[in-house]
Amino acid sequence: MTSVPEDRSPAAREGDRDAAVQRVQEAYTDGLLTHEEMDERLHQVLSAKTGQDIEVALASLPVPDPGRSATIAAATGRIKRTGAWRVPRKLKVNSEFGRVRLDLSRAIWEYPELDLELNLGTGSAKIRVPRDAVVELEGLTTALKDSPYQPPSRSTGTGPRIRVTGVIGFGKVKIRHARR
């Protein structure tokens, strides 16, 4: 007796479906799809039963750029970045016993967001951000006490979005906005 092979493709998840809808809409906006093609692909995505069905709908569309990532690490000593340096989309900073100084105020921003992961042992970090940057510290865990951060009262919040995550052992993080 021969058995029929089962479809083992996982069911389509809502998050995958939402991301696929966004990719189809961006492709239409970029002129890669006609209105009819967009409608057809949106219908395929929204009626997809499996993840494979979603992949078929996105087959010829360009894959979105997740952004550049970089890691800066030092066991001891200082980590310092100032002036006009290129800020990647994701930056991971590891330092066991040293100090970290990041000046993002004059940096070259290739992406509107930065995911900054700090992993510090006993060192401290001083971070200077652009005047109108939006800083989020919800993902940062500290062993001693919370790092005080107060956004400037006159900030428009139209600058880059900086999400700071990671673990700080016995050091602290100080974030200052540039004055100009």
C-alpha positions as CSV (number, residue, x, y, z in Angstrom):
1,M,0.0,0.0,0.0
2,T,1.4,3.4,-1.0
3,S,0.8,6.4,1.2
4,V,0.3,9.9,-0.1
5,P,3.1,12.2,1.1
6,E,1.9,14.9,3.5
7,D,2.5,18.6,3.0
8,R,4.9,19.4,5.7
9,S,5.2,23.1,4.9
10,P,4.6,25.2,8.1
11,A,1.4,27.3,8.3
12,A,1.7,30.9,7.2
13,R,2.2,33.2,10.3
14,E,0.6,36.7,10.6
15,G,4.0,38.4,11.0
16,D,5.3,36.7,7.8
17,R,2.1,37.7,6.0
18,D,2.4,41.3,7.2
19,A,6.0,41.6,6.0
20,A,5.1,40.1,2.6
21,V,2.3,42.6,2.2
22,Q,4.7,45.4,2.9
23,R,7.3,44.0,0.4
24,V,4.6,43.8,-2.3
25,Q,3.5,47.3,-1.7
26,E,7.1,48.6,-1.7
27,A,7.7,46.8,-5.0
28,Y,4.6,48.6,-6.5
29,T,5.8,51.9,-5.1
30,D,9.2,51.4,-6.6
31,G,7.6,50.7,-10.0
32,L,8.5,47.0,-10.1
33,L,4.9,45.9,-10.3
34,T,1.8,47.1,-12.2
35,H,-1.4,47.7,-10.3
36,E,-2.8,44.4,-11.5
37,E,0.3,42.5,-10.5
38,M,0.2,44.1,-7.1
39,D,-3.4,43.1,-6.6
40,E,-2.7,39.5,-7.7
41,R,0.3,39.1,-5.4
42,L,-1.6,40.7,-2.4
43,H,-4.4,38.2,-3.0
44,Q,-1.8,35.3,-3.0
45,V,-0.2,36.6,0.2
46,L,-3.5,37.1,2.0
47,S,-4.9,33.8,1.0
48,A,-1.7,31.8,1.6
49,K,-2.1,28.7,3.8
50,T,1.6,28.0,4.2
51,G,4.9,29.9,4.3
52,Q,5.8,28.3,0.9
53,D,2.7,29.9,-0.6
54,I,4.0,33.3,0.6
55,E,7.4,32.6,-0.9
56,V,5.8,31.9,-4.3
57,A,4.0,35.2,-4.2
58,L,7.3,37.0,-3.5
59,A,9.4,35.0,-5.9
60,S,10.7,37.7,-8.3
61,L,10.8,40.6,-5.8
62,P,14.1,42.0,-4.5
63,V,15.1,41.0,-1.0
64,P,15.1,44.0,1.4
65,D,18.5,45.1,2.7
66,P,18.7,44.2,6.4
67,G,21.5,46.8,6.8
68,R,25.2,46.5,7.6
69,S,26.3,45.3,11.0
70,A,29.6,45.7,12.8
71,T,31.2,44.6,16.1
72,I,33.8,46.6,18.1
73,A,35.4,44.6,20.9
74,A,38.2,45.0,23.4
75,A,39.0,43.1,26.6
76,T,40.8,46.0,28.3
77,G,41.6,49.6,27.2
78,R,39.4,52.1,25.4
79,I,37.0,51.9,22.6
80,K,36.6,55.3,20.9
81,R,34.8,56.4,17.8
82,T,34.5,60.2,17.0
83,G,34.3,62.5,14.0
84,A,32.8,61.5,10.7
85,W,32.6,57.7,10.9
86,R,30.0,55.5,9.2
87,V,27.3,54.2,11.5
88,P,26.1,50.7,10.5
89,R,22.5,49.6,10.9
90,K,23.5,47.3,13.8
91,L,26.5,48.0,16.1
92,K,27.6,45.6,18.8
93,V,30.2,46.9,21.4
94,N,31.9,44.4,23.8
95,S,34.3,45.6,26.5
96,E,35.2,43.6,29.6
97,F,37.2,46.2,31.6
98,G,37.6,49.3,29.4
99,R,35.7,52.5,28.7
100,V,33.6,53.1,25.6
101,R,33.3,56.5,24.0
102,L,31.0,56.8,21.0
103,D,30.3,60.2,19.4
104,L,27.4,59.8,17.0
105,S,26.8,63.5,16.7
106,R,28.9,64.0,13.6
107,A,28.8,60.5,12.3
108,I,27.6,59.6,8.8
109,W,24.2,57.9,9.1
110,E,23.5,55.4,6.3
111,Y,20.3,54.2,7.9
112,P,17.6,56.1,9.8
113,E,17.9,53.6,12.8
114,L,20.7,52.1,14.8
115,D,20.4,49.0,17.0
116,L,23.3,49.5,19.5
117,E,24.0,46.5,21.6
118,L,26.3,47.2,24.6
119,N,27.9,44.4,26.5
120,L,30.2,45.9,29.2
121,G,31.7,44.2,32.2
122,T,33.1,46.8,34.6
123,G,33.6,49.6,32.2
124,S,31.4,52.6,31.5
125,A,30.1,54.1,28.2
126,K,29.6,57.7,27.2
127,I,27.5,58.1,24.1
128,R,26.9,61.5,22.4
129,V,24.0,61.4,20.0
130,P,22.6,63.9,17.4
131,R,20.5,66.7,18.9
132,D,17.2,65.4,17.5
133,A,17.9,61.7,17.9
134,V,15.3,59.5,19.6
135,V,16.9,57.2,22.1
136,E,15.2,54.0,23.5
137,L,16.8,52.3,26.5
138,E,14.2,49.7,27.3
139,G,16.4,46.8,26.2
140,L,19.3,47.7,28.4
141,T,20.0,45.7,31.6
142,T,22.3,47.1,34.3
143,A,23.6,45.3,37.4
144,L,23.8,48.4,39.6
145,K,21.2,51.0,38.9
146,D,19.4,52.4,35.9
147,S,21.4,54.7,33.7
148,P,19.9,58.2,34.0
149,Y,18.8,59.6,30.6
150,Q,16.7,62.7,30.0
151,P,15.9,63.6,26.4
152,P,16.3,67.3,25.6
153,S,13.2,69.4,26.1
154,R,13.5,71.2,22.7
155,S,14.2,68.1,20.7
156,T,12.0,67.6,17.7
157,G,12.6,63.8,17.6
158,T,13.1,63.9,13.8
159,G,16.7,62.5,13.9
160,P,17.8,58.9,13.9
161,R,16.2,56.4,16.1
162,I,18.8,54.7,18.4
163,R,17.7,51.5,20.3
164,V,20.2,50.6,23.0
165,T,20.1,47.0,24.3
166,G,22.6,44.8,26.1
167,V,24.0,44.2,29.5
168,I,26.1,46.5,31.7
169,G,27.9,44.8,34.6
170,F,29.3,47.2,37.2
171,G,29.6,50.2,34.9
172,K,27.1,52.9,33.7
173,V,25.9,54.5,30.5
174,K,25.8,58.2,30.0
175,I,23.9,59.5,27.0
176,R,24.1,63.2,26.0
177,H,22.5,65.0,23.0
178,A,24.7,67.3,21.0
179,R,24.0,71.0,21.4
180,R,24.0,71.8,17.7
